[in-house]
Amino acid sequence: MISFERGDVVLVDLGYVAKVRPCVVISVRKADSQRNMSVVAPLTTEIRGGECEVRFPKPRWLAEESVVNLIGLVGVDNSKIERLLGPLPTEILAAIDEVLFRLFGFKRALDK
């Protein structure tokens, strides 16, 4: 089994025909003790400039410039995670968190 953490980019078999996609791991490790699953967000080269996209500098392990597509969140069985590509920078993970707060309508204690 592949070892990965929140913020890592991994290759995932999302079940599409002949399509393994890079995704960023959004959930914490072992988020549910009863399921061997993680929540991931796909990376896409189809950049539309939407509010649920997070841009990041292209790492050497990606062929093309991509964005994190947070509107495409999906739960996957960890057995579908095929390979670790590398981590996203912490500032990009912080930007992802900001979009997730808005996307789900979460309020912080200071946001009353």
HUSUL-V416035 format. One record per backbone hydrogen bond with DSSP energy under -0.5 kcal/mol. CO is the residue of the C=O (numbers start at 1). NH is the residue of the N-H. If there is no record, write none. Layout:
co | nh
CO | NH
CO | NH
//
This chain:
co | nh
2 | 4
5 | 8
7 | 88
8 | 10
8 | 25
9 | 85
9 | 86
10 | 12
10 | 23
11 | 82
11 | 83
12 | 14
12 | 21
16 | 19
19 | 14
19 | 16
21 | 12
22 | 43
23 | 10
24 | 41
25 | 7
28 | 31
32 | 35
35 | 37
36 | 78
38 | 40
38 | 76
39 | 26
39 | 27
40 | 74
41 | 24
42 | 69
44 | 67
45 | 47
46 | 48
50 | 53
52 | 70
53 | 55
54 | 68
59 | 62
66 | 56
67 | 44
67 | 69
68 | 54
68 | 70
69 | 72
70 | 73
74 | 40
76 | 38
77 | 80
78 | 81
80 | 13
80 | 82
83 | 11
86 | 9
89 | 92
89 | 93
90 | 94
91 | 95
92 | 96
93 | 97
94 | 98
95 | 99
96 | 100
97 | 101
98 | 102
99 | 103
100 | 104
101 | 105
101 | 106
102 | 105
108 | 111
109 | 112
//
